[in-house]
Amino acid sequence: MTTRLEHANLAVRDVDGMIRFLRTAFPDFRIRSEGKTWQGWRWVHVGNDETYVAVNEATQEPAEPWVSYAGKPGTNHLGYEVDDVEALRLRLAEAGYRDTTVPNDHPHRRRVYFTDTEGNDWEFVEYRSSDPAQRNDYALPDLS
């Protein structure tokens, strides 16, 4: 059995802003479909033929703002594999998105993180090896 994430579903304040972020990060993404829910709220599927993000219009403010990595239950980030993480980093930075990348020097992968206009953090990883043992190596570097 093959397992893969087919889509993620996000509720956002600014649907068009999220579309801009996704299409900046992923130039191959397009609007696959869009419409209104039975309550009249806008939804859009943004992706390619293999995967997409369902973007739904939020109609209420949360009781408290979400803060990634603060120890509370919730999604800290979504991670996407990309072919050229440096090109993606440049596109997002030039479009004004905030780079939240933490140090992550690794010989077999390069990761960058960016925050969208909703405050969600996104991870983008470029693997530099096809060997699963190297791609999935999480040993800490020797600092001696």
C-alpha positions in Angstrom: 0.0 0.0 0.0 1.2 3.5 -0.9 0.4 6.3 1.6 0.6 9.9 0.6 -1.1 13.1 1.8 -3.7 13.9 -0.9 -4.8 17.2 0.5 -4.8 19.5 3.6 -7.8 21.6 4.5 -7.3 25.1 6.0 -9.8 27.6 7.3 -8.4 31.1 6.6 -9.5 34.8 7.0 -8.1 35.8 3.5 -8.8 33.1 0.9 -7.1 35.2 -1.9 -4.1 35.8 0.3 -3.7 32.1 0.9 -4.0 31.4 -2.9 -1.2 34.0 -3.5 1.0 32.3 -0.9 0.4 28.8 -2.3 0.9 29.8 -5.9 4.1 31.7 -5.1 5.5 28.7 -3.2 4.3 26.2 -5.9 4.2 27.7 -9.4 2.6 24.5 -10.7 -0.4 25.0 -8.4 -3.7 26.3 -10.0 -7.2 26.6 -8.8 -8.6 23.1 -9.4 -12.1 23.9 -8.2 -14.0 26.5 -6.2 -17.5 27.2 -4.9 -19.6 27.9 -1.8 -20.6 25.7 1.1 -24.2 25.2 1.9 -23.7 28.0 4.5 -22.5 30.3 1.7 -18.8 30.3 2.7 -16.2 30.3 -0.1 -13.9 27.3 -0.7 -11.1 26.8 -3.2 -9.0 23.8 -4.0 -5.5 25.0 -5.0 -3.0 22.4 -6.3 -1.8 20.3 -9.1 -3.1 16.9 -10.4 -1.4 15.0 -7.5 -2.1 17.1 -4.4 -3.9 20.2 -3.3 -4.8 22.5 -0.3 -8.5 23.0 0.4 -8.8 26.6 1.5 -12.0 27.5 3.3 -13.3 30.9 4.3 -13.2 31.4 8.1 -16.2 33.3 9.4 -15.2 33.7 13.0 -12.1 34.8 14.9 -10.5 32.2 17.2 -10.8 32.6 21.0 -7.1 33.2 21.1 -4.5 33.5 18.3 -2.6 30.4 17.3 1.1 30.4 18.0 3.1 27.6 16.4 5.5 25.6 18.6 4.0 27.0 21.8 3.2 23.6 23.2 -0.5 23.7 22.6 -2.3 21.1 20.5 -2.6 22.0 16.8 -0.6 22.0 13.6 2.9 23.5 13.9 3.5 23.4 10.1 2.9 21.5 6.9 6.0 20.2 5.2 6.3 19.9 1.4 9.1 18.4 -0.6 10.3 20.6 -3.5 12.9 20.3 -6.2 14.7 23.6 -5.7 14.4 25.0 -2.2 16.6 28.0 -2.9 14.4 29.1 -5.8 11.3 28.7 -3.6 13.0 30.8 -0.8 13.8 33.6 -3.2 10.2 33.6 -4.6 8.6 33.8 -1.2 11.1 36.4 0.2 10.7 38.6 -2.9 6.9 38.4 -2.4 7.3 39.7 1.2 6.7 36.5 3.1 8.6 36.1 6.5 11.4 33.6 6.5 11.3 31.6 9.8 14.0 29.1 9.0 15.9 27.7 11.9 19.5 26.5 11.5 19.4 23.1 9.9 22.6 22.2 8.2 22.5 18.7 6.8 24.5 17.1 4.0 21.4 15.3 2.5 18.6 17.8 2.7 18.0 21.6 2.9 15.0 23.0 4.6 13.5 26.5 4.7 10.4 27.7 6.6 8.1 30.6 5.9 5.0 32.1 7.5 1.9 32.9 5.4 -0.3 36.0 6.0 -2.5 33.9 8.3 0.4 33.1 10.7 0.8 29.5 9.6 4.3 28.1 9.3 5.3 26.0 6.3 8.3 23.8 5.8 9.9 23.2 2.4 12.6 20.5 2.0 14.9 19.6 -0.8 16.5 16.2 -0.5 20.0 15.8 -1.9 20.0 12.0 -1.7 17.7 9.3 -2.9 18.9 7.0 -0.1 16.2 6.8 2.6 18.8 6.2 5.3 20.5 9.5 4.4 17.2 11.4 3.8 15.9 10.3 7.1 19.0 10.8 9.2 18.2 12.9 12.2 21.4 12.4 14.2 22.7 15.5 15.8 26.1 16.8 14.4 29.2 16.3 16.5 30.0 19.7 17.9 33.2 18.6 19.7 
